[in-house]
Amino acid sequence: MAVLAPDGASRLAAAGKQRTAGRPTHDDALQMRESLLDAAKSVFMREGFGAARVEEIASIAGVSKTTIYRQFGTKEELFRAIVWRGMADLRGKISQHVEPGRDFSTNLASLIDALVEHMATPDSMHTSRLVIGEAMRFPDIAKQFLQYTATMLEPLASALESAAASGIIEIDDPANSARDVLTLVTGAPEVHLAIQTTRAERRRRAERIHRFVLTAWKYRATLDKVRGRSMP
């Protein structure tokens, strides 16, 4: 079952730009919201959730503090909207690497490589550390983060369910298996410590994760190739 974004996140397209004349257009509203979220993210990453000031966010975004509260209600909801936006973006990237008509192993290798690359960017590293740090202080944020993760991984979980139904792999829970893949990607010390690695090092790590999960899931290459050839 899909997990819906919270009220603050689901209003991403509903807010209006600080108008100069007349009613703002839909595009203006979206651009305004993205600018506000960008400003908030920069402040949260620099100051942390607790020390971040709505006044500073409003100043950077070029809006009033009242505008922020009108759009999100609370600083907590603003933070959740930032987390959800990142998760929604990553969900889209995951979907792009689960291509119909391509064999399961190739799709999985492409996806793991993309996730490793995504987590290696400074922005992803710092955002992950911020969310983890704040989740310990705010359990409700931690719970919401897990729901976001489940929604983000739905395209992968669906692909795993299909592969298991075809006998290509053996898993007992597609959703948890999808989370296992993410854990292998994000659990590396260099990710947690924000240590930069080379593209060659990241490629080798992605290949190791790929081999590991295929072995754990008792991957059947022969069935995979047959299924790939039979798909349109």
Rosetta blueprint (number, residue, H / E / L):
1 M L
2 A L
3 V L
4 L L
5 A L
6 P L
7 D H
8 G H
9 A H
10 S H
11 R L
12 L L
13 A L
14 A L
15 A L
16 G L
17 K L
18 Q L
19 R L
20 T L
21 A L
22 G L
23 R L
24 P L
25 T L
26 H H
27 D H
28 D H
29 A H
30 L H
31 Q H
32 M H
33 R H
34 E H
35 S H
36 L H
37 L H
38 D H
39 A H
40 A H
41 K H
42 S H
43 V H
44 F H
45 M H
46 R H
47 E H
48 G H
49 F H
50 G H
51 A H
52 A L
53 R L
54 V H
55 E H
56 E H
57 I H
58 A H
59 S H
60 I H
61 A H
62 G L
63 V L
64 S L
65 K H
66 T H
67 T H
68 I H
69 Y H
70 R H
71 Q H
72 F H
73 G L
74 T L
75 K H
76 E H
77 E H
78 L H
79 F H
80 R H
81 A H
82 I H
83 V H
84 W H
85 R H
86 G H
87 M H
88 A H
89 D H
90 L H
91 R H
92 G H
93 K H
94 I H
95 S H
96 Q H
97 H L
98 V L
99 E L
100 P L
101 G L
102 R L
103 D L
104 F H
105 S H
106 T H
107 N H
108 L H
109 A H
110 S H
111 L H
112 I H
113 D H
114 A H
115 L H
116 V H
117 E H
118 H H
119 M H
120 A L
121 T L
122 P H
123 D H
124 S H
125 M H
126 H H
127 T H
128 S H
129 R H
130 L H
131 V H
132 I H
133 G H
134 E H
135 A H
136 M H
137 R H
138 F L
139 P H
140 D H
141 I H
142 A H
143 K H
144 Q H
145 F H
146 L H
147 Q H
148 Y H
149 T H
150 A H
151 T H
152 M H
153 L L
154 E H
155 P H
156 L H
157 A H
158 S H
159 A H
160 L H
161 E H
162 S H
163 A H
164 A H
165 A H
166 S L
167 G L
168 I L
169 I L
170 E L
171 I L
172 D L
173 D L
174 P H
175 A H
176 N H
177 S H
178 A H
179 R H
180 D H
181 V H
182 L H
183 T H
184 L H
185 V H
186 T H
187 G L
188 A L
189 P H
190 E H
191 V H
192 H H
193 L L
194 A L
195 I L
196 Q L
197 T L
198 T L
199 R H
200 A H
201 E H
202 R H
203 R H
204 R H
205 R H
206 A H
207 E H
208 R H
209 I H
210 H H
211 R H
212 F H
213 V H
214 L H
215 T H
216 A H
217 W L
218 K L
219 Y L
220 R L
221 A H
222 T H
223 L H
224 D H
225 K H
226 V H
227 R H
228 G H
229 R H
230 S H
231 M L
232 P L
